[in-house]
Amino acid sequence: MTAQPDVPTKERDLIARCVAEAYETLDLIPGVDPNGPALVWLAEQYRQLRTATSDG
């Protein structure tokens, strides 16, 4: 895997943490595939919440 030099390490860590949390959350819901569009959407929601709380 190649690192993306334009994405700061802190932001990459935040995104990875949000994706992991989204996957774990979706995996708990019966009948929901924790991969794909739902994972991306939920991870983005978590990222926005984390960014908003750290800025405020």
Backbone as CSV, one residue per row, in Angstrom:
resi,resn,N_x,N_y,N_z,CA_x,CA_y,CA_z,C_x,C_y,C_z
1,MET,0.845,-1.178,0.000,0.000,0.000,0.000,0.889,1.239,0.000
2,THR,0.569,2.180,-0.851,1.346,3.404,-0.916,0.675,4.487,-0.094
3,ALA,1.479,5.253,0.575,0.954,6.346,1.392,0.634,7.532,0.494
4,GLN,-0.396,8.255,0.840,-0.757,9.447,0.095,-0.120,10.641,0.789
5,PRO,0.882,11.257,0.161,1.613,12.338,0.822,0.788,13.590,1.087
6,ASP,-0.322,13.784,0.357,-1.109,14.996,0.544,-2.121,14.876,1.694
7,VAL,-2.254,13.689,2.276,-3.167,13.500,3.398,-2.347,13.392,4.682
8,PRO,-2.527,14.332,5.592,-1.769,14.281,6.845,-2.050,13.000,7.631
9,THR,-1.062,12.556,8.373,-1.173,11.335,9.155,-2.344,11.391,10.125
10,LYS,-2.557,12.524,10.743,-3.645,12.666,11.703,-5.004,12.447,11.029
11,GLU,-5.179,12.991,9.833,-6.432,12.828,9.098,-6.618,11.379,8.655
12,ARG,-5.535,10.743,8.218,-5.607,9.323,7.829,-6.017,8.461,9.003
13,ASP,-5.444,8.729,10.173,-5.797,7.967,11.378,-7.263,8.166,11.739
14,LEU,-7.753,9.389,11.618,-9.152,9.685,11.904,-10.063,8.905,10.959
15,ILE,-9.740,8.901,9.678,-10.550,8.193,8.690,-10.540,6.696,8.967
16,ALA,-9.381,6.147,9.259,-9.278,4.710,9.553,-10.106,4.345,10.785
17,ARG,-10.060,5.181,11.807,-10.832,4.933,13.034,-12.333,4.991,12.740
18,CYS,-12.746,5.951,11.922,-14.166,6.091,11.586,-14.659,4.912,10.755
19,VAL,-13.845,4.449,9.824,-14.226,3.293,9.015,-14.352,2.056,9.900
20,ALA,-13.417,1.869,10.815,-13.468,0.712,11.717,-14.723,0.755,12.592
21,GLU,-15.038,1.921,13.132,-16.233,2.053,13.974,-17.503,1.819,13.166
22,ALA,-17.536,2.327,11.939,-18.705,2.138,11.084,-18.884,0.660,10.757
23,TYR,-17.796,-0.029,10.452,-17.867,-1.449,10.144,-18.403,-2.239,11.334
24,GLU,-17.869,-1.958,12.516,-18.309,-2.664,13.713,-19.788,-2.404,13.999
25,THR,-20.231,-1.193,13.804,-21.629,-0.843,14.038,-22.542,-1.570,13.060
26,LEU,-22.193,-1.530,11.768,-23.029,-2.170,10.757,-23.030,-3.687,10.897
27,ASP,-21.935,-4.243,11.370,-21.838,-5.691,11.537,-22.786,-6.193,12.623
28,LEU,-23.180,-5.331,13.539,-24.089,-5.708,14.617,-25.550,-5.768,14.175
29,ILE,-25.872,-5.129,13.059,-27.253,-5.064,12.590,-27.544,-6.285,11.720
30,PRO,-28.501,-7.117,12.138,-28.819,-8.311,11.348,-29.302,-7.958,9.938
31,GLY,-28.803,-8.691,8.952,-29.228,-8.498,7.566,-28.549,-7.361,6.843
32,VAL,-27.639,-6.659,7.494,-26.946,-5.539,6.857,-25.527,-5.971,6.511
33,ASP,-25.153,-5.764,5.240,-23.790,-6.052,4.801,-22.915,-4.883,5.239
34,PRO,-21.904,-5.128,6.077,-21.085,-4.023,6.591,-20.092,-3.464,5.581
35,ASN,-20.160,-3.898,4.342,-19.274,-3.378,3.291,-20.080,-2.559,2.296
36,GLY,-19.408,-1.717,1.566,-20.061,-0.990,0.482,-20.558,0.384,0.869
37,PRO,-21.624,0.838,0.187,-22.111,2.206,0.352,-22.516,2.561,1.787
38,ALA,-23.103,1.614,2.499,-23.507,1.910,3.878,-22.291,2.190,4.752
39,LEU,-21.222,1.445,4.532,-19.985,1.658,5.292,-19.402,3.034,5.007
40,VAL,-19.357,3.394,3.746,-18.810,4.696,3.362,-19.650,5.820,3.948
41,TRP,-20.975,5.694,3.848,-21.859,6.735,4.361,-21.703,6.903,5.875
42,LEU,-21.733,5.788,6.614,-21.644,5.879,8.074,-20.274,6.378,8.524
43,ALA,-19.227,5.930,7.857,-17.882,6.405,8.199,-17.774,7.919,7.987
44,GLU,-18.387,8.417,6.927,-18.376,9.863,6.673,-19.147,10.610,7.758
45,GLN,-20.251,10.050,8.221,-21.016,10.679,9.300,-20.173,10.752,10.573
46,TYR,-19.489,9.652,10.896,-18.613,9.641,12.074,-17.480,10.661,11.919
47,ARG,-16.923,10.756,10.710,-15.822,11.708,10.485,-16.310,13.138,10.680
48,GLN,-17.481,13.439,10.168,-18.025,14.786,10.337,-18.283,15.105,11.809
49,LEU,-18.809,14.131,12.539,-19.044,14.342,13.969,-17.734,14.564,14.717
50,ARG,-16.737,13.750,14.422,-15.432,13.896,15.097,-14.786,15.239,14.769
51,THR,-14.881,15.636,13.499,-14.280,16.900,13.084,-15.003,18.072,13.745
52,ALA,-16.325,18.003,13.813,-17.112,19.078,14.416,-16.829,19.203,15.919
53,THR,-16.695,18.072,16.604,-16.460,18.129,18.047,-15.037,18.551,18.367
54,SER,-14.079,18.237,17.505,-12.700,18.638,17.778,-12.464,20.109,17.432
55,ASP,-13.273,20.666,16.503,-13.137,22.072,16.126,-13.794,22.991,17.137
56,GLY,-14.852,22.500,17.771,-15.644,23.350,18.654,-15.091,23.337,19.997
